[in-house]
Amino acid sequence: MRRDLIAIAGALAVQAALVAAIPLHESWIRATGRTILVAVDPVDPYEPLRGYHADFTYRGIDQSLPGFDGNAADGSSAWVLFGAPRRNEPYAPVRLVSSPAAAGTAPALRVRYSIDSRFCDETRKRAGCRTLRVTPNAWYADEASAAAIRPLLQSHQAVAELRVTRDGDASLMALRPFSPGMGSGG
């Protein structure tokens, strides 16, 4: 009987530790990461089953980046290296690198290669249709906040305020309007 109680207590402790690790990782990113602003574009601002949110993509993070590997395995990692922002502009992606160490002191965001042939033409299907998947890529909010940011996304005047660690892990702090003169974070 006592052995059963110890086993149950141990299993509950392991489960509690696993559940606690998720917000702890997010808190670690927010506490130790560097703030950067990255321009975003809209994807789909509302989906009935997920509630009010704004789905977006990061402008310039796509197959045209130097260093893109057309033969990368599905799910493999790469890091988007951001160049120093121009005055009063958000950070812009410069190239893909194979490790966060290759970025030096510049911020780098971890991305994953994704193969999704549903959205490809025949030529790209044969090549595996690799795209880059970046997270976080959705912002959840109440109805009024989501409605307020939607026109900014659609007019390409929104930025994601991210905290990015040296390892490339990111936490979305805010999705907000951007206009010249606001600064670039950093």
C-alpha positions as CSV (number, residue, x, y, z in Angstrom):
1,M,0.0,0.0,0.0
2,R,2.8,2.4,1.0
3,R,4.7,1.6,-2.2
4,D,1.6,2.4,-4.3
5,L,1.2,5.8,-2.6
6,I,4.9,6.6,-3.2
7,A,4.5,5.6,-6.9
8,I,1.4,7.8,-7.3
9,A,3.0,10.7,-5.5
10,G,6.1,10.4,-7.8
11,A,4.0,10.3,-10.9
12,L,2.0,13.4,-9.8
13,A,5.3,15.2,-9.0
14,V,6.7,14.4,-12.5
15,Q,3.4,15.6,-14.1
16,A,3.5,18.8,-12.1
17,A,7.1,19.5,-13.0
18,L,6.3,19.0,-16.7
19,V,3.3,21.4,-16.6
20,A,5.3,24.0,-14.7
21,A,8.1,23.8,-17.2
22,I,6.0,25.4,-19.9
23,P,5.4,28.8,-18.2
24,L,8.8,28.7,-16.7
25,H,10.4,28.5,-20.2
26,E,8.3,31.5,-21.4
27,S,9.2,33.4,-18.2
28,W,12.9,32.7,-18.8
29,I,12.7,34.0,-22.4
30,R,10.9,37.2,-21.2
31,A,13.4,37.7,-18.4
32,T,16.6,37.1,-20.3
33,G,15.7,37.9,-23.9
34,R,16.5,41.0,-26.0
35,T,13.6,43.1,-27.2
36,I,13.3,43.5,-31.0
37,L,10.5,44.8,-33.3
38,V,9.8,42.8,-36.5
39,A,7.4,43.9,-39.2
40,V,4.5,41.5,-39.7
41,D,1.8,40.9,-42.3
42,P,-1.7,39.4,-41.8
43,V,-2.7,35.8,-42.5
44,D,-6.1,35.1,-41.0
45,P,-7.5,37.4,-38.2
46,Y,-10.4,35.2,-37.0
47,E,-11.1,31.5,-36.8
48,P,-14.3,30.5,-35.0
49,L,-12.9,27.5,-33.1
50,R,-9.8,29.4,-31.8
51,G,-11.5,32.7,-30.9
52,Y,-10.2,36.2,-31.4
53,H,-6.6,36.2,-32.5
54,A,-4.4,37.7,-35.2
55,D,-2.4,35.2,-37.2
56,F,0.6,36.8,-38.9
57,T,3.8,36.2,-40.8
58,Y,7.1,37.9,-40.3
59,R,7.9,40.1,-43.2
60,G,11.0,38.9,-45.2
61,I,11.3,35.5,-43.5
62,D,10.8,33.3,-46.4
63,Q,12.5,31.2,-49.1
64,S,14.3,34.2,-50.6
65,L,16.6,34.6,-47.6
66,P,20.2,33.9,-48.3
67,G,21.1,30.6,-46.7
68,F,17.7,28.9,-47.3
69,D,18.3,25.2,-47.7
70,G,16.0,23.7,-50.3
71,N,16.9,20.2,-49.2
72,A,16.4,20.7,-45.4
73,A,14.6,17.9,-43.5
74,D,11.1,18.7,-42.3
75,G,11.3,20.1,-38.8
76,S,15.0,20.9,-38.9
77,S,16.1,24.2,-37.3
78,A,17.7,27.3,-38.7
79,W,18.2,30.8,-37.3
80,V,17.1,34.0,-39.0
81,L,19.9,36.6,-38.5
82,F,18.6,40.2,-38.2
83,G,20.8,43.1,-39.3
84,A,21.1,46.3,-37.3
85,P,17.9,48.2,-37.8
86,R,18.0,51.5,-39.6
87,R,17.0,54.5,-37.5
88,N,13.4,54.3,-36.5
89,E,12.7,51.1,-38.4
90,P,12.0,47.5,-37.2
91,Y,14.7,44.8,-37.5
92,A,14.9,43.2,-40.9
93,P,16.0,39.6,-41.6
94,V,19.3,39.3,-43.4
95,R,20.0,35.6,-43.9
96,L,19.6,32.2,-42.4
97,V,22.4,30.6,-40.4
98,S,22.9,27.1,-39.1
99,S,23.3,27.9,-35.5
100,P,22.7,30.8,-33.1
101,A,26.4,31.1,-32.5
102,A,26.9,32.1,-36.1
103,A,24.9,35.2,-35.4
104,G,27.5,36.6,-33.0
105,T,25.9,39.6,-31.1
106,A,23.1,40.2,-33.6
107,P,19.7,38.9,-32.7
108,A,18.7,35.6,-34.2
109,L,15.3,33.9,-34.2
110,R,14.9,30.1,-34.4
111,V,12.8,28.9,-37.3
112,R,11.9,25.4,-38.6
113,Y,11.7,24.1,-42.1
114,S,8.3,22.8,-43.0
115,I,7.3,20.7,-46.0
116,D,3.7,21.3,-47.0
117,S,2.8,20.4,-50.5
118,R,-0.8,21.5,-50.2
119,F,0.1,25.1,-51.1
120,C,2.7,24.5,-53.8
121,D,2.7,24.5,-57.5
122,E,3.9,21.3,-59.3
123,T,7.5,22.5,-59.7
124,R,7.9,23.2,-56.0
125,K,6.1,20.0,-55.0
126,R,8.8,18.0,-56.7
127,A,11.4,20.0,-54.6
128,G,9.5,19.2,-51.4
129,C,8.0,22.7,-51.0
130,R,10.0,23.8,-48.1
131,T,8.9,26.9,-46.2
132,L,10.0,28.4,-42.9
133,R,7.7,28.1,-39.9
134,V,8.2,30.8,-37.2
135,T,6.6,30.8,-33.8
136,P,5.1,32.7,-32.1
137,N,2.8,33.6,-35.0
138,A,-0.5,34.3,-33.4
139,W,-1.7,36.9,-31.0
140,Y,-4.7,36.2,-28.8
141,A,-6.8,39.0,-27.4
142,D,-10.2,40.1,-26.4
143,E,-12.6,41.0,-29.3
144,A,-12.0,44.7,-29.1
145,S,-8.2,44.5,-29.1
146,A,-8.2,42.0,-32.0
147,A,-10.6,44.3,-33.9
148,A,-8.3,47.3,-33.3
149,I,-5.1,45.6,-34.6
150,R,-6.8,43.9,-37.6
151,P,-6.7,47.1,-39.8
152,L,-3.1,47.8,-38.8
153,L,-2.2,44.3,-39.9
154,Q,-4.1,44.6,-43.2
155,S,-2.4,47.9,-44.0
156,H,1.0,46.4,-43.1
157,Q,1.6,48.9,-40.2
158,A,2.0,46.4,-37.4
159,V,5.0,45.0,-35.6
160,A,5.6,42.1,-33.3
161,E,7.5,43.1,-30.2
162,L,9.5,40.0,-29.3
163,R,11.9,39.0,-26.6
164,V,14.6,36.8,-28.2
165,T,17.2,34.8,-26.3
166,R,20.7,34.1,-27.5
167,D,19.5,30.6,-28.5
168,G,16.8,32.1,-30.7
169,D,13.8,31.2,-28.6
170,A,11.2,34.0,-28.8
171,S,8.2,35.2,-26.8
172,L,5.6,37.6,-28.2
173,M,5.3,40.5,-25.9
174,A,2.8,42.6,-28.0
175,L,1.5,43.1,-31.5
176,R,1.2,46.8,-32.0
177,P,1.1,49.6,-34.5
178,F,4.3,50.9,-35.9
179,S,5.1,54.2,-37.5
180,P,8.4,55.9,-38.3
181,G,9.8,57.6,-35.2
182,M,8.8,54.9,-32.7
183,G,12.3,53.4,-32.6
184,S,13.3,49.8,-33.3
185,G,13.7,48.3,-29.8
186,G,16.9,46.8,-28.8
